[in-house]
Amino acid sequence: MGYDDHFSLEDDGGLVRYSDEDDSEAEKDKAPPAGYQTKVWKPAKGTVGLLTYDVVKALSAYTGCTFSIDSHRNEVRLHGGDVSDAVSKLSVMEAILVSSWYV
């Protein structure tokens, strides 16, 4: 609003009317589903580089999670699916992957 503009409750010019109708299908697709979770996993030893494509693919298929690997931060973001199960499996697998990585 500019200096000379005035706002009045009686004048609704430019305002969008509220509607309590359900969102359109396109808007529903943009919102994350209920219970959508995101967790971050950081390796205790080594780097996220120890996660091979096959390991990530298998974990994704098993848990239903999407993996976003950020090598600069040395972390993996897990989205959707059973993220708690994926994080616990990553923690268990890390010891095996680290030992084979440095052999």
Secondary structure, DSSP 8 states (H G I E B T S, - for coil): --TT----TT--TT------S---HHHHHHS--TT--EEEE--SSS-GGG--HHHHHHHHHHH--EEEEETTTTEEEEESS-HHHHHHHHHHHHHHHHHHHT-
